[in-house]
Amino acid sequence: MKRSTRKLIIPGTIVALVFALVVLAPVLPLQDVRGMDIPNRFSGPSAAHWLGQDGFGRDVMSRLIWGGRASLFIAVGSALLAAIAGTMLGLLGGYFRGVVELFTVRAVEIILCLPPLLLALLVVAILGAGTWPLILALTILYTPNYTRVVYAATQQVRSLDFVTAQQAMGTHPMKILLRTILPNVLPPLLVQMSLVVASAMVIESGLSFLGLGVVPPTPSWGLMIREARGAMELAPLLLVWPSLALAGTILTFNLLCDRLQSALDPRAITAGGALWLRPRGPKKPLTPLPAPQDAPLLQITDLSIAARDLELVRRVTLSVRPGETMALVGESGSGKTLTGLAMTGLLPDTLRLTGGSALYTRRDGTRIDLATLDEEAMRQLRGDEISMVFQDAAASLNPVLRIGDQVAEAITAHTTLSGEALSARVVALLRQVGIPDPERRLRAYPHELSGGQRQRAMIAVAIAGNPRLLIADEPTTALDPTIQAQILALFAQLRRDTPGMGMIFVTHDLAVVAEIADRVTVMYAGEIVEEGPVAEVFTRPRHPYTAALIASVPESGATRLTAIPGAVPLPHAMPTGCRFAPRCAHATERCRERAPQAASPAPNRITRCLRWEEVT
């Protein structure tokens, strides 16, 4: 059974039981809900009356179940009606904007200016007490809540590329709204539903308590609380039962909707179903062991990463020696970034390591397995031993902190520097990464720097602890060619200034690989397909994918661009044999049926191809 399904069992069972009781109340063998027994009023629990009798001698359990029928009907009914109205208004206002937005979103926001209970009292006072007037009042009250939530989510989704693509194809706006945007706004809608149902039950109970809700003799939990209030000294349990039912139902419904949100969130769903949280397993402290002589700085062996039952990275094996730069190359979706994040313990919670090891040699000569460390042990390594430069510096730097403060924070995380010594170290780092006038720039906020300067500041944060292993995740992708060349020169300078520092450089730009890397590892669809020294791989590739990547690099004077047909397969649709076979010009029937194993065509070379001898 899926983990996401297991998490729904307890709250789902309780809610289903409550609904079953109230729906089946007419056919259950209950006491007459209106039958009075005045001589035995306020009697305690007995064999005939399990929860006792109220002030008119009526059976409390019967009234509790029938009262839930009224309370839940009003709360769920008004929540559903408000959800339908609010969702349509929010979708229309968020998608079409302009005049439509004015008459949908802005108009209903006027209702939010009124206190909720006062508005409900006003509607009930006009229409009179009763079940349907109360449902109408609550629907009017909660429609703006749904409208605002759906409106905000629709505006966010509307700007995404897949919606623009649907518009470009001429898809009807209503089809886009209902089939594309609505599923993506469903998770916040469910959260709002849980809040509205809970709030509606409270307001219904409050109005019934005031005599403006459900009309006697029809029972409801609020009405039962009102009736029990006057007899608290004689029969305190009469107040306990409806209060427990009301509070327990509200809390359980909130829990159920929260679990449903996690299970239905489109960002956490794959074709195979909802992703599950990475099992943490037993915590393992930092327990270093002596490293063998000439051990690599990092030795990854058969490392695998999965999202639930979908394998995203499969048995990755690579190594980085001290002072070496290893480039990790491949198209988007190849697993490059996930491999880098795994080395720093920063994988999203929806992903987990399913196998393999990542042995890292610390500066004191001891060795630890990064794949087995708990969060605290990994935190001790980040910034000090291992650091990472992210692709988008604008998103990685805190927008409300000055650059100097962020660099200082990285320094103090692993040192005891303070005062003038800390300030001097911050200035020195900013100068080292090439930021002009560092004494002034350290007081700037990220938005006051150019793109290249932000990336330099990000690099300063990454090297503040003098790491031995630096992982750079496409740090030049978002930069123009001139700034890109400067950042690459900065990385080359860092290598010269920091003897023994190894680097994993994640990129899809082969020109960058040729300029900065010693070795290159080519990834495709979560697997390593080729590895070797840069010069050898570029002059004589031993895998069709590598050869195709090299051929697709634009050349000066060329009249046509060479492209690789097709796309990287999705995790749930991996080919049976070689993963590159559907796009490979050398593929045979054997390639499509048999997954190739790693082979070594030459010393220090690895390829995963059945026909590597024929690749030129």
N, C-alpha and C positions, 0 to 999 in steps of 0.2 A: 504493500500500500504506500502511496506517495506520502512524503512527510507533510506536504501542504494539506492533504486530505486528513491525515491523522490529527493535525492541529484544529480541525473543524469539528471533530467528533464530540468533545465534551460540551462546548457551547451550543453546537447544533442539536445535540440530543436533548438538552434542557429546553431550548426554545421550541423544538418540535413537540416535546411532551406538554409544555404549557399550551401551545396552540391546539394540540390534539384534545386536551381536556376541555378547553373552552368551546371548541367546535363541536365536540361530541357530547356536550353537556345535556342536550335534550334526550339522548338515548342512554345516558349513564344511570345506574341504579342509585340515584340521589334522593334525599328527602325533598319534599315539596318546598321550593325556594320561598314561597309566600305563606306556607302553613305556620300558624301561630300556636304556641303552647304557653300561655301567660303564666300558669302556675309554676312552670319550670324555667322561667326566664333567668338569664345570667348563670345558668347551670354550667358547670365545667365539663371537660371532655368525658365521654362515656362510650360504652359499646355501641349505642345507637347514634350518638352525635360525637364523632371523633374529635372535633375541634370545639365542642361546646355549643351553647345556645346564646342568642343575643338578647337584647332588652325586650323583645316581643316573643321570645321562646323559639325563634326561627333557627334552623340548622345553619351554623356558621360555615361549615365546609361547602354546603350547597351554594350559599350566597357568595362565598369566595370564588368558586369556579364560575358561577354565572356572572359575578361582578367582573372577573377577568375577561369574560366574553364581551361585555360592554366597553371596558377600558381599552382593550386591545383593538376592538373594532374601530373605535373612535381614533385612537392614536395611529394605527397602521393605515386606516382609510384616509385620514387627513394627510398623512405623510406621503402616501402614494399619489393622491390628487395634487398636492403641492409639488411633488417631484415631476409629475408630467407637465404641469403648467410652467414651473420654473425652468425645467430643462429646455423646453421649446423656446421660451423667451430668451434664455441665456445663449442657446445655439444661434438663434436668429440675430440677436444683438451683437454677439462676438464675431460672427462670420460676415454679415452684411455691413455693419457699422452705419455711420451717417444717420439718416432720419430713422431708419429701423432701430438703431441702437437707442435713439432718443425716446422712442415710443415704447420700447420694451424694457430695457435695463434701467434707464434713468427714471422712468415713470414709476416703476415698482419700488425704487429706492425711497420714494416718499413715505412708503409704509414703514420703513425702518426708523423713521423719525419718531414714531409713536411707541410708547412703552408696550411690550407684548401683552401683558395682562390687561392693561387698560383697553387696548384694541379689542381683545377677546370679549371683555365686559361690554364694550360698546356694541359689537355685533350681536351678542346674546341679548342685550337689552332691547335692541331693535326687533330681532326676529323671535325672541322668546326662548325660554329654556327648552332643552330636549336634545336628543342625540344628533339629528341632522343639522340644526342650527349650530351646534357645537363643532361638528365636522367642517361646516362651511367657514366658521370663524377661524378655526385652526389652519385651514387651507389658505385663506387670505393672509394669515399671519406668517406662514412659513414659506410661501412662494418666493419672496425676495431672497431668502437665504439660499435656496437652490439656484435662483437666477444669477446671483453674484458668483457662486462657486463655478457654475458651468460657464458663465461668461469669461471669467479669468482663464479657465482651462482651455476654452475654445480659442481665445486670442493667442495663447501660447502654441497650441497645436497648429493653428491656421498658418503660422509663419514657417512651418517646417517644410522641408523639400518635398516630401511625399504628397502633401496636400497641393503644393504648387504644381507637381507633376500631374495630379488628377485634373486640376484646372486647365493645364495646358492641353490635356487630351480632350477637353470639351465635355467633361462629365457634368451632369446636371447638379446644381448646387444642393438640392435636397438629398441627392444620393451621396454626395460628399459628406453632408452633415450627418446622415443616419448611418452610413456604412464605414466611414473613415474617421470622422471626428468623434462621434458619440462613443464608440468603444474605447477611445483614448481618454475620455473624460469620465469614464465609469468609476474608476477607483475613488477619486474625491467625491463623486456622487454617492457612493456607498457610505463613506464616512459621514457625509451630511445626513444621509438617511438614518443612521444610527443616532445621531445627535437629535434629529427632529422627532423620531419616535420616542426617545427618552424624554425630551422636553414636552412633547404633546401629552404624554402620560402624566407628567407632573402638573401641567396646566389643567388638564381634564379633571384630575383629582382635586386641584385647588378650586376650580369652579364648582365641582360637585360638592366640595366641602362647604362652599359659600351658598349652596342651594341654587346655583345658576347653571348647573350641568345636567347630568342625568336626573330624571324626575322619578321620585319614589312612586310605587314600590319596586321599580326596576333597580337591581343592585349594581353598584360599581365600587371599585376599591376606594375611590375618593369619598363616596357617600358612606361607605362602611367606616372609614376613618372618622368622618364627621359624627356619625351616630355613636361610635365608641368613645369619642372624646368626653361626652358627658357622663360616662360610667367608668372612668379610669380607676376610681377607688374600689368599686364593686367587682369589676371584671377587667383587669388590665390586659388579659390575653386577647380581648376583643380588638384592642388597638394593635397588638403585636402582629396578628395574622395578616391583615391587609397591608400593613407597613412592610413586612418581610416580602410579601408577594410583589408589591410595587417595586421595592428597591432591588430585589433579586432579578426580576424580569428586565429592568432597565440595565443593570450591570451586565447580565448575560447577553442581551441584545447588542450592547456596545462591543463586547468581546467578539461576538460572532461576526459583526460587520467589519471589525478591524482585521480579523483573520481572512475574511473574504476579500478585503482590499489587497492584502499581500498576495493572495492566490490569483486574483484577476488582473493585477497590474500588468499592462502590456510590456512595460520595461523589464519585468521579471518573468516573462513567459517565453518559452521556446515552442517549437512545433511539437515537441514531445510532452509539454505540460509545464506547470509552474516550477520554477527553480526552487531549490531548497537551500537553507542556510548551510554554510560550510560547517561540518562538525568539527568542533575544536579538539575533541579528544583529550586525553590526559595531559596536563600541563607539564612541560619539560623545561627545567631550568638550564641556564648556560653551563654546560659541562664540557669544556674543551679537552681535547686529547692531543698528545704530541704529533706533530705533522712529520711525515717522511721527508727525507732530504730531497731537495729539488721538487717539492710538491707544487702543483699549480696554485695560483692565487685562488682560483675558483674552479671546481671540478663538478659539473652537473652530469648526472648519470640517470638515464631513463626517467626523466621528470615528466609527469603527466598532470594535466589540469582539466577538471570537468565541471560542467554545470548540470547538476543532478545526474542523469544518466547519459548526457551528451559529452563526449570527449572533445575538448577544444584544442588542447596541446597534447601530443602523443609521443611519449618516450624520447624526449629531447636529451641529447648527450653532447656536451661541448665543454671546453676548458679555456681559461684565460690565465696566462702566465704573468708574473710581475713585469711591469713596464710594457706590456703588450696591449694593443688596441684591436679588439675583435669586433667587426661590423656584423650586425644582424640584419639581413636584407630580405625583403619579400613584399608582395602586394598587401594592401589592407585586408585584414582578416586572416593573415597567415599565422598569427600567434606571437608576433615579435614583442609587442608591448606587454602581453600577459606574462611572457617569460621573464621580462625585466621586473615587472611588479612582484612576481613570485620571489625574486631574490631579495626584495626589501620587505616582504611580509605585508604588502599593500594590496593584495588581491581583493576585489569586492567580496562582500559577505555571501553573495549568491554563487561564488565559485569556491572550489576546494582542490587541494592537492590530493591526487589519488595514488601516487606512487613515485618512486625515485628518491634521489638524494641530491643535495647541493652542498658539497664540502668546501668550506671557506677557510683559508689559512690566515689567521690574524697576525698583526704585526709583532706579537710576542712569540710567534713560532708555533702556536697551538692551532688545532683544527676543530671546527664545529660544523654540524649539519644544519644549514639554514632551514631545511624543510621540516625540522622537528621542533623548532623553538617556539615558545609561547610569546605572547605580545610583549611582556616586560623584557624578556631576553633580547628580542628583536629590537626593541626601542633603544637598548644600550648600544647596539651596533649601528643603527641609522645615524648618519651624519658624522659619526666618529670613524667607523671602519668602512661602511658602505653608504654611498649617497647617490641621489638621483636628480637629474636635470629633466624637467618635464617640457613637453612640446609647447604648450601655451603659457608663456610667462605671465601674461595679463591675468589669466585665471588662477595661476598658481601663487602669485603674490597677493598678500592681504591688502585690499584696497584702502583700508582705514588706518594702516600703520605706515610710518615713514620707512624708507628703504634702509636707513641706518639701523632702526629698531629691529627690523626683520633679520638683518645680518647679525646684529648683536645677540638676538635670541638664539640663532643657530650656534653662535660661539659659546654662550653661557650654558647651553644644554649639556655640554661635555667638558667644560673648563670652569675654573673659579675666577676668571678675569673679571675685573670691575673697574669703575672709575675711568681714569685717564688711560690706563693700559687697555681697557676694552675699547675705548674710543679710537685709540691709535691702531688697534688691530682691525677695526671696521674700516678705517680710512685706508689702511694698507691693502686690505682685500679688494676694496673698490678700485684702488689704483692698479692692483695686479690684474684685474679683469678688464682694464682699459676704459673705465668710466672717467671722463675728464672732470677736473675740479671736484674730487671726491669729498672734500670738506664741506662743500656747498650741496652737492647732490645727495649726501646722506640724509639731509633734512627734507628731501622731496618725497612726494607720494608716487605710487606706481603710475598713475594717470598723467603725471607731469613729465614722464620720461618717454623717449621714443621706443619703438619696438625692439631695436637692437640694444638699447641701454637696459630695457627691462630684462632681456635675455641675459645680458652680462650680470645684472644684479642677481638673477636666479642662479647663475653659475657661482657667484660669490657666496650665496647662501649654501650651495651644495659643497663647496670646498672649504667652508669655514672650519670644519673639524679635521682637515687634512686626511680625507679618506684614502684608503688603499685601493678601493674599487669604486669607480665612478660609472654610473649607468646613465647614458644620455638618450632620452627617448625623442627622436626626431627634433632636435633643438633648433634646426635651421629651416624647417619646412615652411613656417609662416613668414619668413624674412625675404626681402628682395635680394637679388644675386650679389650686390655689392656688400651688404651687411652680412650675408651668408658667408662670403669669403673671409670677412673679418672674424666672425665667430669661429670658423674652422681654424683660422690662424691662432686664435686664442686657445683652442683646445690643444693644438700642436705645441704651443708655448707652455701650457700647463704640464704636458707630458715631459718636456725638457726640464722644467723647474721642479718636478716632483718625481725623482727617480723611484722606480719600483711601483708606481701607481698603474694599475690595470684599468682598462676602459672597455665597456660594452657600448657600442655606438649603434643605436637602432635607427634605421633609415630605409627609404625605398629609392634613394638617389645613388646610382652606381658611380657617378662622378665624385660624389662625396666620399664614397668608399675608397676609390682609387687614390684620393688625396690624403686620407687620414688613417686608414686602417693597415694593419700588418696581415691579419687573417680575416677571411670573410666566411660567414655561415649563412647559407641560403635556406629560408623556410618557405614552405608552401602547405597550406591547409593544415597547419598545426604540426607539421613534421619537418625535420631537417632533411633536405634533399641533397645538399652538397656542402662540403667544407674544405678549406685549404688556404694556402698563402694567396694573397690578393693577386700578385703577378701571374701565378700559375693558373688560377681559376679564370682570370680574365682572358688570358691568351689561349688556354685550352680547357674550356669547360667540359665537365664529364656528366652533366645532366641536361636534358632538353630544356628544362625550365630556366636554368641558368643561362644557357645559350640564347633562349628567347628573350630574356631580360636584357642581355648585352646587345642583342640585335635591335631591340626597341629603343636604344639610346639615340636621340637625334644626332645626326652628323652634319657638319657644315657642308653645304653644297648639295645635299641629298634632295631629290625631287619628291620622294614619297616617304612617309613614316611607316615603320613596321610595327604592327600591334599583335599582341597575343590574343587569339580568338577566345570567346567565352569569358567566364569569371570564376573566381575561387569558389568551390562548392560550399554550401552551408553545412554546419555541423551535423544536421539531421539527414543530410542527403549525400554523404560521402560515397564515392564509387567503391565497388567491391575490391578491385585490384589496386593498381597504382592510382593515387589520387590525382595525378596530372594527366592520366591517360585520355580523358575526354577532350583535352586541349592540345595534345601532343601530336606532332607530325610524324613521330617515329613509332607510335603506339601500334601494337599488334593485339591479336585476340588473347595471347598469353599475358600481355600487360593488363588487360581489362579484367582478367580473372585471378591473377596472382599478385599479391602485394609484395613488392621488392624489399629485400633486406639490405642493410648497409654493406657496401663493399669498399675496398681500398684499392683504387686503380694505380696508386703511386704512394710513396712515403709521404706522410702528413696530408694525405688526401682521402676524403670520404665522399661517396655518392650513393644514392638510393635509386638505382635504375637497373633494369634487367638488360638493357642494351647500351650500356655506357661506352662500350668499345666503338660504337658507330657514331657517337655524338662528336661533332667537330665544331 
